[in-house]
């Protein structure tokens, strides 16, 4: 298993973290997802024979949380939507 620490943009709260954890965990081969609120990191454990870091980065970017240095206005807007979804799903659990 490979473990990667990815520093991301737009991580604002636990709603964001909930969305990231839930959605990245759905990727085939991903076995762990931990969010570091202090340093805006996503620590991902995955089977490199099934999943790639590149696919994980693409998933994060689609959610509005691109790797540091790849932010855009669109990513920021998408992250607010992802955050709201994360907050709502957290309340319903």
N, CA and C atoms as a LAMMPS dump frame, in Angstrom:
ITEM: TIMESTEP
0
ITEM: NUMBER OF ATOMS
279
ITEM: BOX BOUNDS ff ff ff
-5.0000000000000000e+02 5.0000000000000000e+02
-5.0000000000000000e+02 5.0000000000000000e+02
-5.0000000000000000e+02 5.0000000000000000e+02
ITEM: ATOMS id mol type element x y z
1 1 1 N 0.839 -1.177 0
2 1 2 C 0 0 0
3 1 3 C 0.885 1.241 0
4 2 1 N 0.459 2.226 -0.753
5 2 2 C 1.14 3.509 -0.838
6 2 3 C 0.394 4.511 0.019
7 3 1 N 1.139 5.379 0.697
8 3 2 C 0.532 6.481 1.449
9 3 3 C 1.08 7.777 0.89
10 4 1 N 0.172 8.699 0.613
11 4 2 C 0.54 10.007 0.07
12 4 3 C -0.072 11.105 0.923
13 5 1 N 0.698 12.15 1.141
14 5 2 C 0.19 13.353 1.801
15 5 3 C 0.074 14.416 0.726
16 6 1 N -1.143 14.889 0.513
17 6 2 C -1.417 15.874 -0.521
18 6 3 C -1.883 17.156 0.159
19 7 1 N -1.195 18.249 -0.111
20 7 2 C -1.585 19.553 0.427
21 7 3 C -2.549 20.181 -0.582
22 8 1 N -3.727 20.585 -0.087
23 8 2 C -4.78 21.068 -0.98
24 8 3 C -5.161 22.515 -0.694
25 9 1 N -5.904 23.083 -1.618
26 9 2 C -6.466 24.432 -1.492
27 9 3 C -7.911 24.337 -1.005
28 10 1 N -8.42 25.406 -0.445
29 10 2 C -9.841 25.627 -0.148
30 10 3 C -10.422 24.794 0.997
31 11 1 N -9.609 24.13 1.788
32 11 2 C -10.118 23.374 2.93
33 11 3 C -10.467 24.368 4.03
34 12 1 N -11.759 24.481 4.329
35 12 2 C -12.213 25.51 5.257
36 12 3 C -12.75 24.974 6.573
37 13 1 N -13.39 23.81 6.529
38 13 2 C -14.076 23.356 7.735
39 13 3 C -14.288 21.842 7.702
40 14 1 N -14.994 21.362 8.704
41 14 2 C -15.253 19.925 8.786
42 14 3 C -16.261 19.462 7.738
43 15 1 N -17.071 20.353 7.199
44 15 2 C -17.954 19.998 6.085
45 15 3 C -17.13 19.641 4.862
46 16 1 N -16.091 20.45 4.605
47 16 2 C -15.168 20.158 3.501
48 16 3 C -14.506 18.8 3.737
49 17 1 N -14.015 18.606 4.945
50 17 2 C -13.317 17.362 5.281
51 17 3 C -14.233 16.158 5.104
52 18 1 N -15.49 16.29 5.5
53 18 2 C -16.444 15.204 5.376
54 18 3 C -16.656 14.828 3.907
55 19 1 N -16.827 15.834 3.057
56 19 2 C -17.008 15.588 1.625
57 19 3 C -15.778 14.903 1.033
58 20 1 N -14.595 15.402 1.352
59 20 2 C -13.363 14.822 0.821
60 20 3 C -13.241 13.367 1.269
61 21 1 N -13.408 13.128 2.545
62 21 2 C -13.278 11.771 3.094
63 21 3 C -14.256 10.814 2.407
64 22 1 N -15.509 11.232 2.3
65 22 2 C -16.553 10.394 1.725
66 22 3 C -16.288 10.103 0.244
67 23 1 N -15.969 11.117 -0.525
68 23 2 C -15.826 10.964 -1.974
69 23 3 C -14.525 10.268 -2.378
70 24 1 N -13.43 10.595 -1.735
71 24 2 C -12.158 9.949 -2.078
72 24 3 C -12.182 8.479 -1.648
73 25 1 N -12.869 8.189 -0.559
74 25 2 C -12.989 6.799 -0.098
75 25 3 C -13.723 5.911 -1.091
76 26 1 N -14.546 6.505 -1.945
77 26 2 C -15.286 5.752 -2.95
78 26 3 C -14.405 5.243 -4.091
79 27 1 N -13.213 5.823 -4.255
80 27 2 C -12.329 5.408 -5.345
81 27 3 C -11.816 3.993 -5.1
82 28 1 N -11.827 3.179 -6.139
83 28 2 C -11.3 1.817 -6.042
84 28 3 C -9.849 1.837 -5.583
85 29 1 N -9.525 0.971 -4.651
86 29 2 C -8.158 0.846 -4.178
87 29 3 C -7.788 1.758 -3.028
88 30 1 N -8.656 2.723 -2.689
89 30 2 C -8.373 3.634 -1.577
90 30 3 C -8.847 2.976 -0.285
91 31 1 N -7.93 2.858 0.673
92 31 2 C -8.273 2.189 1.931
93 31 3 C -8.351 3.141 3.117
94 32 1 N -7.698 4.283 3.04
95 32 2 C -7.786 5.261 4.133
96 32 3 C -7.706 6.674 3.599
97 33 1 N -8.466 7.555 4.255
98 33 2 C -8.444 8.98 3.933
99 33 3 C -8.502 9.723 5.255
100 34 1 N -7.466 10.482 5.548
101 34 2 C -7.423 11.298 6.761
102 34 3 C -7.192 12.742 6.353
103 35 1 N -7.912 13.637 7.003
104 35 2 C -7.825 15.055 6.684
105 35 3 C -7.06 15.772 7.781
106 36 1 N -6.083 16.571 7.402
107 36 2 C -5.329 17.401 8.343
108 36 3 C -5.785 18.842 8.218
109 37 1 N -6.667 19.259 9.107
110 37 2 C -7.202 20.623 9.043
111 37 3 C -6.114 21.678 9.256
112 38 1 N -5.146 21.374 10.11
113 38 2 C -4.105 22.347 10.449
114 38 3 C -3.24 22.722 9.254
115 39 1 N -2.928 21.744 8.407
116 39 2 C -2.032 22.012 7.281
117 39 3 C -2.698 21.798 5.919
118 40 1 N -4.032 21.723 5.915
119 40 2 C -4.797 21.525 4.672
120 40 3 C -4.289 20.32 3.884
121 41 1 N -4.167 19.205 4.579
122 41 2 C -3.655 18.01 3.912
123 41 3 C -4.685 16.898 3.847
124 42 1 N -4.499 16.062 2.852
125 42 2 C -5.276 14.836 2.719
126 42 3 C -4.249 13.712 2.683
127 43 1 N -4.322 12.828 3.661
128 43 2 C -3.439 11.669 3.715
129 43 3 C -4.222 10.478 3.201
130 44 1 N -3.744 9.909 2.099
131 44 2 C -4.476 8.847 1.418
132 44 3 C -3.636 7.576 1.384
133 45 1 N -4.24 6.488 1.794
134 45 2 C -3.626 5.175 1.656
135 45 3 C -4.336 4.438 0.535
136 46 1 N -3.558 3.941 -0.433
137 46 2 C -4.188 3.279 -1.572
138 46 3 C -3.279 2.204 -2.157
139 47 1 N -3.911 1.283 -2.833
140 47 2 C -3.201 0.202 -3.516
141 47 3 C -2.796 0.717 -4.891
142 48 1 N -1.502 0.902 -5.1
143 48 2 C -1.004 1.492 -6.346
144 48 3 C -1.195 0.581 -7.562
145 49 1 N -1.57 -0.674 -7.351
146 49 2 C -1.881 -1.547 -8.492
147 49 3 C -3.31 -1.324 -8.985
148 50 1 N -4.114 -0.624 -8.177
149 50 2 C -5.514 -0.365 -8.529
150 50 3 C -5.763 1.119 -8.782
151 51 1 N -5.12 1.98 -8.006
152 51 2 C -5.381 3.414 -8.049
153 51 3 C -4.076 4.186 -8.217
154 52 1 N -4.181 5.394 -8.8
155 52 2 C -3.004 6.244 -8.962
156 52 3 C -3.188 7.562 -8.216
157 53 1 N -2.077 8.16 -7.859
158 53 2 C -2.128 9.482 -7.22
159 53 3 C -2.781 10.486 -8.166
160 54 1 N -2.502 10.372 -9.444
161 54 2 C -3.069 11.291 -10.436
162 54 3 C -4.601 11.257 -10.418
163 55 1 N -5.193 10.077 -10.328
164 55 2 C -6.656 9.974 -10.261
165 55 3 C -7.202 10.58 -8.976
166 56 1 N -6.475 10.416 -7.894
167 56 2 C -6.888 10.999 -6.616
168 56 3 C -6.834 12.519 -6.707
169 57 1 N -5.776 13.05 -7.306
170 57 2 C -5.661 14.5 -7.495
171 57 3 C -6.799 15.031 -8.364
172 58 1 N -7.155 14.293 -9.413
173 58 2 C -8.258 14.709 -10.283
174 58 3 C -9.573 14.74 -9.511
175 59 1 N -9.806 13.74 -8.677
176 59 2 C -11.031 13.682 -7.86
177 59 3 C -11.087 14.881 -6.913
178 60 1 N -9.984 15.161 -6.237
179 60 2 C -9.926 16.309 -5.327
180 60 3 C -10.209 17.609 -6.079
181 61 1 N -9.631 17.765 -7.259
182 61 2 C -9.84 18.979 -8.049
183 61 3 C -11.297 19.123 -8.469
184 62 1 N -11.93 18.013 -8.873
185 62 2 C -13.346 18.06 -9.258
186 62 3 C -14.233 18.463 -8.085
187 63 1 N -13.807 18.116 -6.875
188 63 2 C -14.564 18.479 -5.68
189 63 3 C -14.327 19.924 -5.258
190 64 1 N -13.336 20.589 -5.875
191 64 2 C -13.005 21.973 -5.536
192 64 3 C -11.817 22.106 -4.609
193 65 1 N -11.06 21.021 -4.433
194 65 2 C -9.912 21.02 -3.532
195 65 3 C -8.65 20.583 -4.277
196 66 1 N -8.177 21.425 -5.207
197 66 2 C -6.991 21.041 -5.977
198 66 3 C -5.735 21.068 -5.123
199 67 1 N -4.718 20.4 -5.624
200 67 2 C -3.419 20.427 -4.96
201 67 3 C -2.927 21.874 -4.901
202 68 1 N -2.196 22.221 -3.865
203 68 2 C -1.676 23.575 -3.689
204 68 3 C -0.956 24.032 -4.956
205 69 1 N -1.261 25.253 -5.354
206 69 2 C -0.645 25.83 -6.541
207 69 3 C -1.497 25.686 -7.791
208 70 1 N -2.635 25.004 -7.679
209 70 2 C -3.495 24.779 -8.842
210 70 3 C -4.905 25.314 -8.615
211 71 1 N -5.038 26.326 -7.78
212 71 2 C -6.353 26.861 -7.444
213 71 3 C -6.859 27.803 -8.531
214 72 1 N -8.172 27.948 -8.606
215 72 2 C -8.802 28.881 -9.533
216 72 3 C -10.105 29.365 -8.895
217 73 1 N -10.692 30.369 -9.483
218 73 2 C -11.972 30.87 -8.989
219 73 3 C -13.034 29.771 -9.07
220 74 1 N -13.008 29.007 -10.143
221 74 2 C -13.963 27.902 -10.293
222 74 3 C -13.799 26.894 -9.161
223 75 1 N -12.559 26.536 -8.835
224 75 2 C -12.312 25.592 -7.74
225 75 3 C -12.843 26.126 -6.425
226 76 1 N -12.658 27.416 -6.195
227 76 2 C -13.149 28.008 -4.953
228 76 3 C -14.666 27.916 -4.863
229 77 1 N -15.356 28.219 -5.958
230 77 2 C -16.821 28.156 -5.969
231 77 3 C -17.284 26.724 -5.755
232 78 1 N -16.672 25.777 -6.473
233 78 2 C -17.053 24.364 -6.338
234 78 3 C -16.812 23.885 -4.91
235 79 1 N -15.745 24.353 -4.276
236 79 2 C -15.45 23.923 -2.9
237 79 3 C -16.539 24.381 -1.933
238 80 1 N -17.144 25.546 -2.171
239 80 2 C -18.228 25.997 -1.294
240 80 3 C -19.438 25.073 -1.409
241 81 1 N -19.721 24.61 -2.609
242 81 2 C -20.824 23.67 -2.808
243 81 3 C -20.497 22.343 -2.12
244 82 1 N -19.271 21.841 -2.326
245 82 2 C -18.852 20.593 -1.686
246 82 3 C -18.917 20.707 -0.166
247 83 1 N -18.525 21.858 0.339
248 83 2 C -18.557 22.101 1.779
249 83 3 C -19.989 22.024 2.3
250 84 1 N -20.91 22.686 1.595
251 84 2 C -22.313 22.674 2.013
252 84 3 C -22.877 21.256 1.994
253 85 1 N -22.545 20.491 0.963
254 85 2 C -23 19.105 0.878
255 85 3 C -22.437 18.302 2.046
256 86 1 N -21.164 18.521 2.371
257 86 2 C -20.535 17.829 3.491
258 86 3 C -21.177 18.16 4.82
259 87 1 N -21.556 19.414 4.978
260 87 2 C -22.229 19.818 6.23
261 87 3 C -23.613 19.191 6.331
262 88 1 N -24.333 19.156 5.228
263 88 2 C -25.682 18.586 5.229
264 88 3 C -25.64 17.079 5.46
265 89 1 N -24.706 16.392 4.833
266 89 2 C -24.649 14.935 4.997
267 89 3 C -24.173 14.579 6.389
268 90 1 N -23.361 15.412 7.002
269 90 2 C -22.902 15.17 8.365
270 90 3 C -24.079 15.258 9.35
271 91 1 N -24.982 16.212 9.109
272 91 2 C -26.131 16.39 9.985
273 91 3 C -27.119 15.233 9.872
274 92 1 N -27.217 14.659 8.673
275 92 2 C -28.196 13.594 8.464
276 92 3 C -27.687 12.229 8.904
277 93 1 N -26.404 12.112 9.228
278 93 2 C -25.849 10.82 9.668
279 93 3 C -26.132 10.548 11.117
